[in-house]
Amino acid sequence: MNIGKEMARLAYKALDEKKAMDIKIIDIGEVSTIADYFIIASGGNQNQVQAMVDNVEEKLGRAGYEPKQIEGTRSSSWILMDYGDLIVHVFDEENRLFYDLERIWRDGHTITAEELEEE
């Protein structure tokens, strides 16, 4: 399994553990050089958003993956976690609708969690 896919698999599970809403996995490897995968998820409130971010950072860190950069603060409504081959976007519900990254990256291929498990 390639590194980007492995990171996406771990991040998806970490988000799911914290009851993230509407997790979207987009394979952007064919349409962009910035990353292989985007994961977009939302939380119902500030505390849930932060718990999701903390869990992703912990799970990926345990697997030896450190973020290149994290944009946003504990009080942010959008936190971007850049792991190189993977970029995780965690939003509150309102800002996810406003920024609509799924529409912007519609040329990418949306995949399922099951597809992340495939070799």
MIKELO-910483 format. One record per residue: x, y, z of N, C-alpha, C, O in turn; residue in one letter. Coordinates in steps of 0.001 Angstrom, whole numbers, plus 500000, padded with zeros to 6 digits. Example, Ala and Ser with C-alpha at 12.3 -4.5 7.8 and 13.67 -1.06 7.14 Angstrom:
# residues 2
513190494310507800512300495500507800513200496700507800514236496681508465A
512850497750507080513670498940507140512900500030507870513409501138508039S
***
This chain:
# residues 119
500854498820500000500000500000500000500899501242500000501868501314500755M
500568502217499147501414503406499110501205504251500369500211504097501079N
502153505137500626502150505924501858500916506821501954500290506899503011I
500564507493500864499397508368500878498131507613501232497311508082502022G
497984506449500645496785505634500890496765505146502340495712505132502977K
497913504750502852498004504299504243497661505445505200496924505248506166E
498193506634504935497867507788505782496379508107505708495761508411506728M
495800508042504517494368508317504340493531507303505114492528507664505731A
493938506046505083493222504991505810493238505271507314492206505188507981R
494411505601507834494541505892509265493755507143509661493095507164510700L
493829508179508833493120509430509126491616509201509096490890509715509947A
491145508431508116489710508139508038489242507462509327488227507847509909Y
489988506456509762489597505732510981489607506655512194488727506568513050K
490599507538512268490696508470513394489506509429513406488956509724514468A
489114509909512246487957510805512151486665510068512500485809510592513213L
486541508861511991485344508055512240485189507749513734484076507752514258D
486306507487514415486273507223515856485676508390516635485048508191517675E
485870509596516135485378510792516820484048511265516233483644512413516418K
483378510356515520482032510612514985481980511790514013481024512564514004K
483027511909513196483033512947512163481841512753511244481411511628510988A
481315513859510755480153513803509870480598513905508415481503514670508080M
479950513125507560480113513221506115481583513223505689482048514164505046D
482302512174506049483723512082505679483820511764504191483270510766503726I
484515512609503455484738512406502014486220512174501778487065512909502291K
486529511148501000487901510841500622487998511088499125487282510465498341I
488879511991498728489007512326497315490434512025496859491400512565497397I
490544511159495864491836510849495253492111511954494238491460512026493196D
493081512815494549493397513933493653494742513733492949495250514647492299I
495311512543493082496615512255492504496701512468490999497760512826490482G
495596512251490294495577512406488834495370513851488396495653514192487248E
494875514713489304494520516083488907495367517159489586495227518342489277V
496243516757490509497037517748491221498362517151491693498476515945491914S
499349518017491841500638517568492370500790517895493848501806517548494451T
499792518562494451499958518968495853499797517813496831500354517860497928I
499056516785496463498838515635497342498210514514496524497800514715495381A
498142513329497129497446512208496496495987512136496954495096511772496187D
495765512493498225494422512374498794494046513607499601494880514212500275Y
492782513961499517492144514930500401491134514158501223490436513288500702F
491054514470502495489934513992503304489254515232503855489902516114504419I
487949515287503685487160516415504159486131515858505137485421514901504827I
486057516462506312485108516000507326484615517196508128485254518248508153A
483484517023508777482980518112509607482541517602510965482199516435511153S
482570518553511917482132518278513277481002519209513648480837520272513049G
480232518813514625479057519571515014479355520811515835478547521739515881G
480518520831516486480889521989517295482410522067517418483133521173516979N
482872523157518025484315523415518164485043522278518879486134521884518467Q
484450521753519938485096520679520698485250519418519863486286518755519923N
484225519083519085484311517894518252485350518087517156486130517176516880Q
485371519249516534486370519541515497487774519346516070488618518710515440V
488025519887517253489356519761517860489662518318518227490795517869518052Q
488679517583518732488897516172519070489255515370517822490097514474517874A
488613515695516702488903515013515442490344515290515010491073514372514636M
490745516553515064492107516944514681493127516262515590494121515715515114V
492878516296516890493807515673517839493948514183517583495051513642517666D
492837513506517271492881512067517052493636511721515763494394510752515729N
493430512507514714494181512282513466495675512448513736496484511615513328V
496030513526514425497443513784514701498059512668515537499195512257515298E
497302512180516519497803511110517377497980509802516600499031509167516684E
496952509402515846497006508118515126498093508121514054498835507148513916K
498188509215513294499226509285512264500607509387512906501568508801512407L
500710510122514003501982510242514713502475508901515225503664508596515126G
501570508097515773501941506754516256502469505874515129503313505003515344R
501954506117513916502391505333512758503667505918512129504175505391511139A
504175507011512713505422507601512224505243508724511211506215509151510588G
504023509207511036503757510286510084503550511599510836502643511718511659Y
504386512562510548504279513873511182503762514883510169504126514829508994E
502911515810510620502403516813509679503501517769509241504355518156510039P
503472518145507976504384519175507488503928520525508029504742521394508340K
502613520682508133502053521939508600500606521721509030499889520902508455Q
500194522459510041498786522487510444498362523947510474498953524770511173I
497325524251509701496790525615509637495497525664510415494640524793510264E
495352526670511242494151526810512060494503526629513519495532526043513854G
493647527135514381493883527070515822492725526352516489491768525949515828T
492816526195517786491761525516518550490398526158518347489372525490518468R
490380527453518039489093528133517873488704528290516402487718528958516089S
489465527684515508489182527818514076487982526986513649487666525961514253S
487328527446512605486196526716512042486643525832510878485845525068510335S
487927525936510491488509525110509432489952524856509814490730525797509974W
490309523612509959491690523254510263492196522366509138491564521373508775I
493344522741508596493967522013507498495213521328508046496062521959508676L
495304520029507795496455519243508249497160518709507004496609517885506274M
498377519185506770499134518812505577500172517760505929501129518028506655D
499966516558505401500906515453505603501657515118504319502181514012504184Y
501718516044503388502412515798502127501514515085501139500839515731500338G
501494513755501183500655512965500278499180513001500659498320512604499873D
498890513481501874497523513558502380497278514938502965498108515464503707L
496133515521502628495704516766503261494329516513503868493401516083503183I
494217516788505162492966516596505890492367517964506190493029518834506756V
491116518141505807490367519367506088489279519030507089488435518173506826H
489292519702508243488261519493509252487535520827509458488145521835509816V
486236520807509224485403522002509270484320521887510332483979520795510788F
483784523060510718482476523029511338481482522975510174481854523247509032D
480241522632510452479266522403509370479042523628508488478994523513507264E
478907524784509102478607526004508342479713526353507345479436526671506189E
480965526290507800482073526652506916482344525606505852482826525930504766N
482038524359506153482185523337505113481249523636503945481641523531502783R
480031524002504257479075524364503200479531525603502446479405525675501223L
480063526578503178480494527831502559481660527608501589481623528095500459F
482687526881502018483874526689501177483684525623500105484316525695499051Y
482836524645500348482448523633499362483632523052498583483660523093497353D
484597522517499311485789521948498668485456520779497742486156520546496756L
484395520050498054484018518931497181483724519427495766484064518754494793E
483107520580495646482807521131494324484103521581493636484304521332492447R
484965522238494389486227522738493821487085521576493312487734521694492272I
487090520462494034487925519308493679487119518198493008487470517024493118W
486050518560492320485187517548491698485885516758490598485403515695490207R
487008517256490092487756516495489086488492515311489708488919514398489001D
488638515331491028489222514187491717488210513055491776487037513241491453G
488664511903492183487810510710492250487457510436493716488336510133494524H
486180510542494052485737510233495415485776508723495598485243507966494786T
486420508301496683486532506872496956485905506563498319485664507458499130I
485653505290498541485040504847499798486117504389500775487264504150500396T
485725504274502029486639503751503043487062502335502681488202501944502934A
486154501564502092486476500185501697487583500170500643488458499303500662E
487537501137499725488573501201498681489945501521499273490968501136498707E
489972502222500404491261502493501071491875501213501617493096501116501741L
491052500242501942491544498987502507492141498061501433492893497138501746E
491796498320500171492297497463499100493759497748498834494231498874498988E
494459496718498436495889496869498096496070497502496750497202497702496309E
***
